[in-house]
Amino acid sequence: FHRVFKKTSGNGGLTLYLGKRDYVDNVTAVDKVDGVVKLDPADFGDRKVFVQLACAFRYGNEDLDFMGLQFRKDIWIQHYQIYPADHKPAPSAMHETLLKKAGDNAHPFTFEIPPNLPCSVSLQPGPDDKGKACGVDFEVKTYLAKEKSNPDEKIEKKDTARLVIRKIQYAPSQAGAGPKAEICKSFMMSDKPVHLEASLEKDLYLHGESIPIKIKINNESNKTVKNFKITVDQTTDIVLYSADKYTKAVLIQEFGETVEAGSTYDNTVTITPLLAENKEKRGLALDGRLKDEDTNLASTTVLRQGVEKEVLGILVSYKIKINLMVAGGGLVFCFFKE
């Protein structure tokens, strides 16, 4: 049994079939988008059938479109004419499955997503926000038209069928060495400083995976370290249309460990940043969402050599900060990127 996703146009003449909604970016290549369109050409007249895949940046509600404001910007788009047939993809196992499901008068298509395009990202809407979320999305659409992409030709909604898909980031099986950071802070009225060192075992963690942080504190000062706090910040850099860059905490956790003057602390603590703890935070970057299906905090953007940042639309990164609270002496900061 293979799950099939399908959408039929309002006029009943076009049915779009896909075998999956998630397409993995393996860094060097992306999974091919194989699909099928079933046709009932009774009411087509002199119109042709096209199928397109578009990667777009959405930064407003669709309602704005009626006011003449552009609510989306295409980053990349590709069209094929499939009726009368003008696109003959190499047959695949997925095509075979979908053609059996669709029956007669079904036409296969294949899109290859360039690896330099961004992965699907959506910005979490606030509780009162309506419409589609801002972010980067991919959409497969089949439509009836006289020409492939004539901006002056109006295509009725009833003459289209569309499915949103996700391009998702592949996590390498081999993680690299983990980052390490250290700081030495002196205080007034104390001859000696506090040393703080923090490190991770590796440089890559999967969604929902616990992150152990090794923390060493050497308190040579005459002050007491009362406790420490760990914060994980997500930084979202919207590079496509503005210089918007903002940071939101996705985890804040306090540890009531006391390190007396002249003593040391050496331990590993564990944190797990989760979207479930951040559902109310408007504007948080998430992996692209399909309807109400569960998603995750957005994956870190992998920057490839030679790729323009602007093409990526939204850049996401994470930073871990450790704050020591020192009695009568303020804070000691230590941070590193994850």
N, C-alpha and C positions, 0 to 999 in steps of 0.2 A: 504493500500500500504506500502510495506517495501522495503527500498532501499537495493539492493544486489550488492556486489563488486565481480567481477570475472576476472580471468586471464586464458588464454588458452596457452598451450605450443606451441612452433613453429611447432611441428609435428602434432598438432591437436588432439593428443590422450588423453590429460589431460586438464581438466578445473577445476580450483580451485574456490570455492564459499565461501564467508564470508558475514555475515549479518551486520557487523560493523567493523570499523577500530580502535576505541578507547575502551580500556579496563581499567576499573577504579580499582585502588589499594585502597581498603578500610581499609588499615593498617593491619587488621587481615586476610584478604583474597583478592583475585583478581578475577574479572569477568572471567568466563570460556571462552575459545576460542573454539566455536562450528563452525564447517565448514563441507563442503561436497566436494568430488572430483568426477567429472563425467568422466567415462572412455570410450575410444573407443579402445579395445585391439587388433585391427587387426594387428598392426605392433609391438606388444610387444615382440614376440618371447619367449625366456626363461627368460625374465626380469620380475621383480616384480615392484609393485607401492608402494612407501613409501611417507609419509608426515612427515615433521619435523617443529618444532618451535625452533628457535635459538635466543638467546639474545647475541649480540656481541658488542664489542667496536671497532669502525672504526676509524683509525687514519692515513689515507692516501688515495690517489686516487686509484681506482681500476686498473688504468694503471700500477701501480707499480708491480702488481701481475705477469705481463708478464716478469718482470725483475727478478723474483725469490724472491721478497720482499713480506713479509706477510703484507697485508694492514688491516687485521681485526683479532681480537682475540675473540674466542667464550668464553663467560662468563658462559653460560648454554645452553644445547641443548638436545632435546628429539625427538626420531623418533618412528613412528608406521608403520607397514606394513598394507596396506589396500586392496591389491590385490596380490595374493589370500588373502581373508579376514583373518586377524589375530588380529583385533582390533575392539571390539564391545562396543562402548560407550553407556551410559544410554541415551535413546532418550530425546530430549528437544524440546521445542516449536520452537526454532531457527532451529534445524535440520529439523523439519517438513516443515517450510517455504522454506528452501533451497532445500530440496528434491523435493518439488512441482515445484520449479523453474527449477531445473536441469533435471528432467525427469528420464528416464530409465537409468539403469546401473550407479547409483550414490551411493557413499559410504560415510557415515558420519564419523566424527572424533571429538575428544574433547581433548584439552590440558588444563592443570591446571598450571598456572604460579605461582611459589613459591613466597610468599610475600617478601622474603628477596632480591629479584632481584631489580636492579635500575629501575627508571622510564625512559622513553625515553627522551633523551636530545641531541640536536645538537648544534654545535658551528657555529655561523653565518659566512658563507664564505665571503671573500672580493669580491669586484666588479669583479675582474679578475679571481677568483678561479673557476675551472671547476670540474665536477664530484660530487660525493656524499660528503656531509658535514661530518666532523669528529663528533664523538659522540657515544651515546649508542642507538642501534636500535633493534627492534624485527621483525623477518621475518618468515612468514609461507611459506613453499616451498613444492611442491609435485614433485616427480621425478621418472624416470625409472632407475632401476639398478638391477644388479644380487644380490648384497648384500646391507644391510642397510647402512653401513658406512665403506666401505673398502677404505682407502686412496689411494690405488694403482689403483682403478677402476676409469676411466675417465668418468664423466657424461657430455654428450653433453648439450649445452645450449638449444637446440631445444627440449630436453627431460625433461625440467623443466618448472614449472609455479610458480610464487612467488608473494606474496603481503606483503608489509611492514605494520605492525600495530603499534599502540602506547599504551604503558602502562602509564596511567596518574595518577597523585597524587590526591587523594580525600582530600577535605578540610573539616575538622570537622565542624559540624554545630554550636558547642559551642566554641567560641573563649575564650582564657584565658585573664587574666589581662594584660594590656599593660605595656611595659617597661618604666622605668624612669631613667634619668641621670641628674647629676648636677655637677657643677664645680665652684670653687671660685678662681679668678685670681687677684693677686696684681701687681701693676706697679711701676716702679721707679718714684720718685717725687710725689707719691700719698700715703697718709697715709692709705686709705681704699681701699677695692677691688671691683671688679664687680662680682656679683653672676649671674649665668645662670642656669636655670632649664628647662628641656624639658621632655615631656611625651606623650605617645600614649594612646588612649582609650582601645585598645585591642592588642593582640599579633599576629593576623592573618588578612590579607587583601587579597581579591580576585583580579584576573587580572582585570585591568581597574578601580578598586575601588579607590576613592579619600582617601587620608590619612591625617586626621586632626592632626596637632601637636600643643600641648599647650606649649607655650613658656613664661617663666617668666624671666625678667631681673631686677635685683636690682642694679642700678649703684651708689654705695656709693663713687666711686672714684671722682677725680676732672677732669676726662677726658670724652670726648663725644663718645658714641657708634654711629658711622656714619651709619652703616647698618649691615645686617647679610645675610649670604649665607647658603642654605641648599643643601647638596649633598647626593644622594643615590648611594652607591657603590655596585656593584655585584662582589662577590669573587668566582672564579671558581677554584676548587682544583682537578686536574686530578691525581687521586691516583692509577690508574690501572697500568700504565707503567712507570711513572716518578714522580718526586716530583714537577711537574709544578703547580704553584699556581699564579694566577694573578688577579688583581682587575681593573675593568673598571667602570667609572661613568655612570649611566643610567639616572641620572637627576641632573642638577645643576640649582638652582633658587635663584636669589637675591631679597631681600626685602629691600626697601629703608626706613626703619624705623629708626628714630634718637632717641636716649635715652640720654638726656642731663645729665651732672654731677649732682648727688644728686637726680635723679628721677627714676621712675620705668616704666616697660612695662609689660603688662599682656594681651596676646591675643592668639587666635588660628589661625594658617595659614594652608592652605591646599595644598598638593602636589599630583601629579598623575604620577608615572613613567609608561611610555608606550613604547612598541617596536617601534611604528610608529615614535618616535623621535630619534631612535637609529639604523635605517636601514643600515647605512654605517659602523657600528663598527664591524670590523673583530674579530672573536673569542668570541663574546658575547654568553653566554649560553642561548638557547631557549628551550622551550618544543618541543619535537621531531616533526619534520616537515614531512608532507606527500605531496610529490611533491610540488606544489606551493600554497597549502592551507595555509590560515592564521594561525599563531601561536602566542605565547606570549613569553615574557621574561620567562626564566625557573623558575619553582616553586622551593621554598626552599626545599632542601633535608631533608626528615624526617629520622633521625637516630634511628633505633630500637635497643633495647638492645641485645647484643650477636651477632650482624651482623658485619662481618669483613668489614672495610671501603673499602678494595681493591675490594670487590665484587660489590660495588656500582659504580665503574668506574669514575664517575664525581660527586663531591659534590658542591652544589651551596648554597650560603648564601648571605644575604643582610645586609648592615649597613647604618644607617642614621647619617650624620655628620652635626653639626651646627657650623658655624664660625662667631664670632662677630668681626667686623672691628672697632678697637678703635683708635681714632685720636692720633697719636704720641705714641701709645703704643702697636701696633701689633695686634695679634689675641688672641681670647679666643675660645678653642675647647670644644665641647660637643658631644658625640656620643653614639649611642646604636644600638644593632642588632635588626632587624625586624624579 
